[in-house]
């Protein structure tokens, strides 16, 4: 079977960027990582762990299951690299550091991006709303036990 390469414009972290990908097989996570945005991790590859979370057209989306053939020109994507900078961390990033909302770090970018989506919709969530958000958006951590992550989101809110 012959593969077709496709060129497409996307708005990634506020900048329009041309990407090239294999039309049939690539996921959004594959493309983001290929252009150097490696903060978007690929964990399970089937959309159940949340480490690949991005904000796609305003919605938290698992990039490992979002096939590029379903992405349109100038769709808007926010990755962890678009939330704060190394010199000017976002309040969520500061809170994750302060409250120990990370251990091994694999899930951290996905949690921060997902929490960013939550706070865009609900700037004053309850602890239960934070927990339900992560459950509903399939963000899982195998190290922290979630208390520190929820503490961080509550502090940032």
C-alpha positions in Angstrom: 0.0 0.0 0.0 1.3 3.4 -1.0 1.5 6.1 1.7 0.6 9.7 0.8 2.3 12.6 2.4 0.1 15.6 3.2 1.0 19.2 4.0 -1.3 21.2 6.3 -1.4 24.5 8.2 -2.2 24.3 11.9 -2.3 27.0 14.6 -0.1 25.5 17.3 0.4 27.5 20.5 -0.8 30.6 18.8 1.5 30.4 15.7 0.5 29.1 12.3 2.8 26.2 11.3 3.0 24.0 8.2 3.2 20.3 9.1 3.9 17.3 6.8 2.6 13.9 7.7 1.6 10.5 6.5 -2.1 11.0 5.7 -3.2 7.5 6.5 -1.4 6.7 9.8 -0.2 9.7 11.7 -1.8 10.9 14.9 -1.7 14.5 16.1 0.7 13.3 18.8 3.0 11.9 16.2 3.1 15.1 14.3 3.5 17.3 17.3 6.5 15.3 18.5 8.0 15.2 15.0 8.0 19.1 14.9 9.8 19.2 18.2 6.9 19.6 20.7 8.0 16.6 22.7 6.1 17.7 25.8 3.2 15.9 24.3 4.0 12.3 25.4 2.7 9.1 24.0 2.0 6.7 26.8 -0.6 4.0 26.0 -1.2 5.0 22.4 -4.9 4.1 22.7 -6.3 7.2 24.6 -6.7 5.8 28.1 -3.8 7.4 30.0 -4.1 11.1 29.1 -0.3 11.8 28.9 -0.9 13.0 25.3 -3.6 15.6 26.3 -3.7 18.8 24.2 -6.3 21.5 23.9 -7.8 21.0 20.4 -10.1 23.8 19.2 -10.9 24.6 22.9 -11.5 21.0 24.0 -9.1 18.7 25.9 -8.3 16.0 23.5 -6.1 12.9 23.6 -3.7 13.5 20.7 -2.6 9.9 20.4 -6.0 8.9 19.1 -6.7 12.1 17.1 -5.9 11.0 13.5 -4.5 13.7 11.3 -7.1 12.9 8.6 -9.7 14.3 11.0 -7.7 17.5 11.6 -8.5 20.5 9.4 -6.4 23.5 8.2 -5.8 26.0 10.9 -7.3 23.9 13.7 -6.0 25.4 17.0 -3.9 23.3 19.2 -2.4 24.2 22.6 0.4 21.9 24.0 2.3 22.1 27.2 4.9 24.2 25.4 2.1 26.8 24.8 1.3 27.1 28.5 3.9 29.3 30.1 7.6 29.5 29.2 10.7 28.4 31.1 11.3 31.9 32.3 7.6 32.7 33.0 5.8 29.6 34.2 2.0 29.4 34.1 0.4 29.4 37.6 -0.5 25.7 37.0 3.1 24.9 36.4 4.2 26.8 39.5 1.5 25.0 41.6 2.5 21.6 40.3 6.1 22.3 41.5 5.1 23.8 44.8 2.6 21.1 45.7 4.5 18.1 44.4 2.0 17.3 41.7 4.6 15.3 39.8 6.9 12.4 40.5 8.1 10.5 37.5 6.9 13.3 35.2 5.5 11.2 32.3 1.9 12.2 33.0 2.6 15.8 34.2 2.3 17.6 30.8 -1.1 15.9 30.1 -2.4 16.8 33.6 -1.3 20.4 33.3 -2.8 20.8 29.8 -6.0 19.1 31.0 -6.2 21.3 34.0 -5.6 24.3 31.8 -8.7 23.2 29.8 -10.7 22.8 33.1 -9.8 26.2 34.4 -10.7 27.8 31.0 -14.2 26.4 31.5 -14.5 26.6 35.3 -12.0 29.0 37.0 -13.3 28.1 40.5 -13.8 24.3 40.6 -14.3 22.2 43.7 -11.9 19.4 44.5 -14.6 16.9 43.4 -15.0 18.8 40.1 -11.2 18.6 39.5 -11.2 14.8 40.2 -14.2 14.2 38.0 -12.6 16.3 35.2 -9.5 14.2 35.3 -11.6 11.0 35.4 -13.8 12.1 32.5 -10.7 13.2 30.4 -8.9 10.0 31.2 -5.8 11.5 32.9 -4.2 8.9 35.0 -1.1 9.0 37.3 0.5 5.9 38.7 2.9 7.7 41.1 1.3 10.6 43.1 -2.1 9.3 44.3 -3.8 12.4 42.9 -3.9 14.5 46.1 -0.9 16.6 45.2 -2.3 17.1 41.6 -5.7 18.2 42.9 -3.9 20.5 45.5 -2.0 22.1 42.7 -5.0 22.7 40.5 -6.9 24.2 43.4 -4.0 26.5 44.3 -3.7 27.7 40.6 -7.5 28.3 40.5 
